[in-house]
Amino acid sequence: MALDFTFTEEQRMLEDNVYKWGMSWLEPQMEHAYEVDEMPKDIFRELAKLGVNGIVFEEKYGGTAMGYVETTLVYETISRISNALSMTVGASQTLAFDNFRRNASEKHKLQVLPKSCTGELIGCLGITEPNAGSDAMGMTTRAVKKGDRYIINGSKIFITNGPVADFMLFYAKTDPEKGPHGISSFWFYPKKTKGFSCEKIKKWGMRTSPTGLLTFEDMEIPEDQLVGGLNKGVAVLTGGLCTERITLTACSLGSQRSCLELSLKYAKERVQFGKPIASFQTIQNKLADMYCGYKASRWLCYSAAAYCDTLTDKRGGKGTDLDRMAAASLLFAGEMGTKIGLDAIQIHGGYGYCTEYGVTRHFLDQKLWEIGAGTSEIRRMIIARELMRDDFRSGL
Ligand SMILES: Cc1cc2nc3c(=O)[nH]c(=O)nc-3n(C[C@H](O)[C@H](O)[C@H](O)COP(=O)(O)OP(=O)(O)OC[C@H]3O[C@@H](n4cnc5c(N)ncnc54)[C@H](O)[C@@H]3O)c2cc1C
């Protein structure tokens, strides 16, 4: 049995490059950016210089043709500085563009993907609606065919990058009578399309990652911007959900790691009762628990990413082992991230309650990972469903 838990030299270099960039370019602006809730304007162009916008994209689309392990590593590294911006990058590059890459026509892929790699285009993905969250199939956004165009009416809520997106992939009902089998997927350029509007949503966490309430009012898009075939939207949606859940787990991982590192540093420096607080056993217990939680989260996440990289089609969805592994990865890390964030605040005492220490941002951002990309409750339902499959192999 070959079990080598080390990263390759190439992966380490990738991590180092992203971390150095993050500490020199991103970290100095984070406190202010978080306060005013503004995404650093050039972040995608900056990431383009590092060559990490299209990690899994083939070279003909401007990508670097690496795997989901590398994607996860890049998102984890960005989130050591900012969980929120790692989510913004993931929403664009994995949720929107990677899903598009898996399902769109070659002509459109060649038109769109290279611009996502240069940072010219920022993407977003629209599934959730005001009355259809966990029950995504209950969406009511409607696409009606008229000549060679589709007319779209409806709305999408909580859409990451909505307020800044140049590109959007979304789902709408094309045949409502057929329920989930009457959903199709479409793409368009929001900033250039009439009938589209977006309102920015105020949040207490994940600030700097712009979130929008999107409205489509008699919005017209060309018929060939249907992605993956008429009424085949669910296959598009579920096929990409696993890689989304795995790589987004990395946003929690980076914050967990920073919470541990910042808490260790603070506990060794902060003196009370004449001793560093790190010498008190109750503080040591917290640090030990944070370390175990982070390592366990990391293992669940990277083992799922590595397993995904071994699959030819890299698709998850109902009835696949990847479905269970991806849901477990985000479930565990999401809940652990909140706990680790709380422990980090506690170790920092009153200073942890103030904004100048980075732990506060990490803590505020972490809670989202019990909600976004399917809540903890829904992930448990998925894991249980897959465990009960007749061909479930407990060793995987
Ligand atoms: C910051 C942020 C960014 C997001 N980004 C995106 C994005 O880019 N694109 C996108 O499409 N969506 C996005 N979302 C939406 C996110 O995926 C949804 O919020 C999530 O799926 C939950 O839906 P909901 O908020 O409507 O909650 P609801 O579905 O209304 O759930 C409310 C509560 O009921 C529970 N519940 C619901 N059904 C069941 C059940 N059957 N059994 C047990 N409990 C249940 C839930 O677990 C939850 O605790 C984002 C959300 C946030 C907050």
The ligand as an ORCA input file, in Angstrom:
! r2SCAN-3c Opt
* xyz 0 1
  C     -22.281     34.207      1.545
  C     -23.059     33.226      0.708
  C     -22.603     32.914     -0.564
  C     -23.352     32.049     -1.401
  N     -22.939     31.843     -2.688
  C     -23.788     31.203     -3.553
  C     -23.499     31.165     -4.960
  O     -22.466     31.657     -5.416
  N     -24.401     30.559     -5.787
  C     -25.563     30.010     -5.318
  O     -26.340     29.501     -6.117
  N     -25.853     30.019     -3.973
  C     -24.998     30.612     -3.092
  N     -25.306     30.663     -1.742
  C     -26.539     30.053     -1.274
  C     -26.350     28.832     -0.388
  O     -25.925     27.727     -1.140
  C     -27.682     28.604      0.344
  O     -27.789     29.643      1.311
  C     -27.810     27.248      0.986
  O     -27.896     26.239      0.020
  C     -29.010     27.153      1.924
  O     -30.176     27.639      1.332
  P     -31.083     28.709      2.143
  O     -30.187     29.780      2.600
  O     -32.236     29.063      1.309
  O     -31.565     27.920      3.444
  P     -32.826     26.931      3.556
  O     -32.780     25.904      2.496
  O     -34.060     27.739      3.697
  O     -32.500     26.216      4.935
  C     -32.775     26.824      6.221
  C     -32.436     25.765      7.281
  O     -33.296     24.605      7.101
  C     -32.496     23.438      6.946
  N     -33.137     22.508      6.017
  C     -33.640     22.760      4.788
  N     -34.123     21.631      4.232
  C     -33.909     20.633      5.133
  C     -34.187     19.226      5.161
  N     -34.742     18.599      4.125
  N     -33.832     18.527      6.257
  C     -33.242     19.139      7.309
  N     -32.973     20.469      7.356
  C     -33.276     21.194      6.282
  C     -31.167     23.942      6.397
  O     -30.122     23.019      6.615
  C     -31.006     25.247      7.180
  O     -30.501     24.980      8.449
  C     -24.538     31.463     -0.894
  C     -24.960     31.745      0.417
  C     -24.246     32.636      1.197
  C     -24.765     32.952      2.568
*
